[in-house]
Amino acid sequence: MKTMKALWNKLTRVRVGQLGLSLYALLATQMALAVNNLPGGPAVNQLDLHPPVTEIARDQRWLHYFMLVICLVIFLGVFGVMFYSIIKHRKSKGAKSANFHESTTVEIIWTIVPFVIVILMALPATKVVVAMKDTSAADLTIKATGIQWKWGYDYLKGEGEGIGFVSTLDATQRELSDAGKPAGDDYLLKVDHPLVVPVDKKIRIITTATDVIHAFMVPSFGIKQDAIPGFVRDTWFRAEKVGDYYGQCAELCGKEHAYMPIHVKVVSQADYTAWVDGEHKKLAALADDPAKVWTLPDLLARGEKVYAGNCAACHQANGKGAGPIKPLDGSPTVLDADKTKQIHTVLNGQNNGAMPSWKQLSDTELAAVITFTKNNWSNKTGQIVQPTEVAAARK
């Protein structure tokens, strides 16, 4: 009996020790995953709307509270009268039902009161909606193109005209997600190239898409506009505070939907001018001679960068693809001696948008990435695609 009791005590101590270790591991994990509020982005345990930094966002927040107050008053009034009537005029207290068929006074009241309530709600709401749609007299016009799964930005009018780039989820963020190790307050919101705009300027955003429906949404600005293939929509904002503001694609656009963040960097006018000058210098330095004949090593080096930034998310770094995404390693189209087949696929896409069009990339970038896929992994074709061949296929 003593032996059994000693064994039981030993087992109990072991189990308690194991439980303690498990609780410690859980606590350590939670501490490692602890995050803080992200200024301009989501907050921990957030219940309210984002802090507004535009007039439109403030008006939306006021409307939100205003409508809640009206709904609360109606709720308390209706249910207050109902429960008062049930309790005060119950049968156990000897109450008897009234016997009448209609009351003109009551009908007038329950017609006029809801009408007044609707008008009180509609007037301020209409004012805000009209202001949201007024994209005239913009200081800066930017086209935001939704692409599975990234955003392309083109500065069309105003200071910075001619600048264009693609904004993609930061590679380290994707690696953390693939490894199942979320980290940082800006997890899945960090991008390689944020959208930069000046403070206190009216920014018009024109939205469209190349493949499926996306949506450009930045809660702190109070904007959300669908980006629809073949259509042009627009919205606007005027940020009143310098800082970083975050959003995401707000339409379910495919398997990478969660990896399509928006980062808008609002800077002072002086900093914006300096940024524009720097971007123009970069564009001038990167401008490629369309008639240049490239060597295979140069195309491979350039193509590797283009592939990592645009293609690896779907086709993987090893070119094996995943699920419905076809592999490039050993692909008949890639290995085909007729180079125009792959050129047209990359330019126009295929499979109803499963493979998106990449027309937004330059002729040199497309030539480089096609050459890279034709000569990487087990694909050793020795084929070279020149920018002039891509340019000819665009026509």
N, C-alpha and C positions, 0 to 999 in steps of 0.2 A: 504493500500500500504506500509506504514511504517512497519507494522507488518510483511508482507511478506519479505521485505528487511532485517529486523532484523533476521528473521528465516534463510534466505539465507546466511547471514554473519556468523551466528552461525554454520550452516552446513559446510560452507567453512572452518572455523577454525578447526572444528572436523576432516574434511577430511585431511587438511594440517597436523594436529597433528598426525593422524594415518599414513600418508605417512612418516612423520619424524621418527616415531617409527619403521616403517617397514624398512626404509633405515638404521637406527641405528642397528636394529637386523641383517640386511644383512651384514653390515660392521663388526659387532662384530663376526658374524659367519665366515666371510672371514679371519678376524684376527686370530680366533681360529684355522682355518684350514691352516694357513700360514705355509709353509715348507721352508727349506733351502736346498742348494745343499748337497748331500750326498757324501762325499769323497769315491771314489772307486765305486760309484753307480750313479744313475741318477741325473741330475741337473735340476733346475727349468728353464722352457722354453728352454730346450736343443735342439739345432739344429745340432750341430756337433757330430762327433764320441766321444766316451769316451776318456779322457786323457790316453795315452798308458803307461804301466809300463813294457812292454816286447818288445824285438827287433822286434818280429813278428808283434805286434800291431802297432809299429811305421812304419814298412814297409807297412802295410795295409793302414795306414793313408796317407802315401806319395803317394801310388798308387791311392788312392781315389782322392787326389788333382790333380795328374798328369793326370788321365783320364778326370777329369772335365775340365782341361785346354785345353786338346786336343779337347774335344767335343765343348768347347766354341769357339776355333779358327775355327773349321770346320763350326760351326753355323754362326759365323760372316762372314767368307769367302763366304759361299754359299749364304746366304741371302743378304750379301752386294753386291755381283755381280748381284744377281737377281733384287734387288730393283734399283741398279744403271742402269741396262739395261732397266727396266720398265720406269724409269723417264727420262733417257737421250735419249732413242730411241723411245719415244712415237709418235704416228701418228700425234698428234696436232703440233709437232715441224717439221713435214715434213719428218720423218724418214721412210725409205723403207726397207722391209725385204730382207735379203740376200737370194739368191737362189743357194743352193749347197746341195749335197747328202752325202758326207762323207769327212772326213779329217783324214788322217793317223796320223798326228802329234797329233791331239786332242785325238784320240783313244789311242795312246801310253801314253800320259800324264795321262789320266783318268784311265789307268791301273796301271801305275807305282806308282803314288802318293798314291792311297789307299793301295797298297801293302806295301809301305814304312811305312805308318801310322800304319798298322796292325802289322808289325814287331816291330816298336817302342813301341807298346802297349803290344805285346806278350812277348818280352824278359824279362822285369822286372817282369811282372805278373807270368811268368813261374818260375822264380827264387824264388819268394816268396812262390808260391804253393809247390814247391819241398821242401823248407825249412820247411813249415808247416807240411809236411808229414814225416819228418825225426825224428822218435821217438827213434832212437838208442842211446846207451850210456847214458841212463837216470840214475840220482842219486837216484830217488825214483819212484816206480810204485804203483799207486793207482787205484783200480777198483771202478768206480762210477756206481751204479745200480739204474736205474729209477724204482720207485715203485709208483703206484697210492696212494697217491700223496706226495712223499717224496723221499729222496736220501739215498741210503745205500753206505757207504764208507768202503773199505777193503784195508789196507796197505799190498801189496803183496811182495814188494822187497825193500830193503834199510832200513835205520834207521826207526824204527817204525813197522817193519814187524810183523804181527800178530794182530795188532790193527784193530778193526772194530766197527762200530756204525751206527745208523740210524739218519739222520738229518731231523728234522721236523719243520714246521712253528711254531714259538713260540706261546704258548697257549693264551697269552694276545693279540697277534695280531689277532688271529682268533676271539676272543671275541669282539674286536673292530670292526672287519668286520661284524660279525653277528648283532651287535648293530647299524651298519651304522654310526660309529663314527671314521673315519680315523684320525690317530694322529701320529706324529713323522716323522722325516726325513727318517727313515728306515721302514716305514709302509709296511707290507707284504713282507719284506725282512729279518726280524730277525728270526733266527732259534735257536733251543735249543742246537745243537752241530755243530759248524762250522767245515769245513775242514781246518786243520792246516798243513802248509807246511813251510819249511825253505826258506829264501831269497837266491837269486843267486844260486839256484840248479835247475837242469833240472828235471821237474816233468812230468812223463808220466801218462796220464789219460786213462784208458781202460774203455770203456762204453758198457753197455748192459742194458737190462730191463727184468722185470718179467712178464709184462702184455701187454702193448701197446707201441707204439713208443714215446719216450721222446727225449729230446735233451739237452746236457750239454753245457751251454753258459755262458761265463764270458767276457763281452765286453772289459774290461780294459786289459785283457790278449790276446785278439784277437783270441779266440778259440770258436768254436761251432761245436759239434760233436753229430750226432744222436745216441741214445741208443735204439737199436732194439732187441726185444725178439729173442733169438736163434742165435744172431750174436754178434761178438766181434769187436768193432771199437776202434781206439785210436787217441789221439792227445797229445800235450805237451805244456808246457810253462815254462819260467824261469823268475820269478818275480824279478825285480831289486830294488824294494822299499818295505820296511816294511809297513804294513797297512791292512785294511779290504777292500775286494773287493767283489762285489755282481753281481749276475746274476740270471737267471730264466730258467726254462724249456722252450725251444723255439719251441716245437711242441704241437699242440692242443691235449691234452691227456685225456680230459674228463672234467666233471663239476668242479673239483677242480684244474684245470690247473693253475689258478691264485694264488694258495696257495702252490706252489712248488718252493720256492726260493733256491738259491745257495749262500752260504756265505763262502768265502775262506779267512782265516786269515793267512797272511804272517808274520812270526816272524824271529828274528835273530837265528843263528845256536845254540847259547847257550840256548835261550828260547825254541827252538824246542826240544833239547835234554832233557831239564827239563820236557817238556810236555810229551814226549815219556815215560820217567821214571814214571811219575805220572799215565799215562794211563795204563802202564803195571801193576802197583801196584793195580789200580782199578780193572783191569781184574782178577788179582789173588785173590783179596778179594771177587769178585762177582762170581768166578768160583763155580759152583754147583756140588755137588756129584751126578752123574747120577743115582746112586742106592739109593739115599736118599728117604725115605718115608715121605711125607709131611702131615701135619695136615690141616684140612679144614680152620681154621682161618689164618694160614700162607699163604695158597694158595690164599685165598680171598684178603688178603692185597697186595700180590705181583700181583695178577691178576688185581686189580683195577688200579694200576699204568700202567701196560701194556695196558689195555683197553683205558685209558685216552690218552696215547701217540700214539696209533696206530689205534684204532677202533672207538673212539668217533666222529671223524671228519665225518664219513659216517653214522654210526648207532645212533649217538647222545648219550649224556650222560645218557638219560633216556631209551635207548635201543629201541626206537620206530621207528627208521629208518626215511627215508624221500624220497618221490617220488618212484623211482624204487628200492631204497635200502630197503631190507626186514627188518622188525623189529626182534630183538632178544628176546624181551619181549614177551613170549607166543609162540615163534617159535617151530613148531613141531620137527625140527631137534635138537634144544637145549634141549627140554623136553624129547626126546626119550631116553628110557632106554639103547639103544645100543649106547654107547659113541663113538664107532668108526666112526659113521656117521659124527658127528661134527668134530672129529679129522681129517678125510680125507678132509672135506670141507675146514678147516683152512689151512691144509698143501698144498692142490692142487688147491684151488680156485674153482669157478664154474661160470656158466652163461657167458662163453666166456670172462672171465676177469673182469666182473662187480664186482665179489668178487675175489680179487687177492689172489695169493698164499702167505703164510707167512712163508715159509720155512727158511727165513733168521733169524727168531727168534729161540732162543734155546728151547730145549725140555722142560725145566723148565718153561720158559716164556709162551709157548703155553699151557702147562698143567694148569698153573695158570689162564690164561685168559679164557680158556674153563670152568674151575671150577667156575670162577667168574660169567660168564654168566649163568651157570646152577643154580646158587644160589643167583641171584640178582633180583631186581625188583619184579615181581610176580612169577618169576621162583624159586621155593623152592623145588628143586628135592632132595637135600641132597647128590647128586652124587659128587664123587671126581675123578679127572683124575690125575694120577701120571706121572712124566716124563718118566718112563720106558714104559708106554703105548704109548706115543707119539713117542719114539725112535723105538718101534716095528713097528709102522705104517709107519715110513719113509722107511723101508726096502722093 
